[in-house]
């Protein structure tokens, strides 16, 4: 049985389009992390960040409960050197995209231990986190990081609740000084905001963030 040439050309064209569409869909499909696989890959992270993502040294960030996408994004930034850190570059350099998501998925299953905010800094820290400062042009932190500091995984905004004040202070001061973690829209948000914050504001909001936690996660001043 034979087919008209026009039908054959149409069928070939349709097959080509479907194949191309499948290839695009495959390329754009999100990488999903495997927490079980990530457990072994994250073992090397324990030296600084703690086995469960809660480090004892306050210079290192808590990774427990951090969303997978954010961790993977930062590991990629270290690998590409858009985010500068010689120690992290050494670890990230050998990781594949799948490895990064697996590690992120593992830490996302852990729970960040709650911290405590300084009562003397509570009022200003809470004001900035929950309402921002219109005169300074500073938006409310919770607009991106959520009222309980859990962040917004779908949009790439990280969890902040319970994070060490020392670490948050250092990062805010770095951004204020002109440090960036890339050149995309998300990377430009915090440097622009930090520029408008005074040192006292930075200390206050960092302290508030450390004491911030979800209901039932523990007791900390900033949860009030």
Secondary structure, 3 states (H helix, E strand, C coil): CCCCHHHHHHHHHHHHHHHHHHHHHHHHCCCCCCHHHHHHHHHHHHHHHCCCCCCCCCCCCCCCCCCHHHHHHHHHHHHHCCCCCHHHHHHHCCCCHHHHHHHHHHHHCCCCCCCCCCHHHHHHHHHHHHHCECCCCECCCHHHHCCCCCCEHHHCECCCCCCCHHHHHHHHHHHHCCCCCCCCHHHHHHHHHHCCCCHHHHHHHHHHHHHCCCCCCCCCHHHC
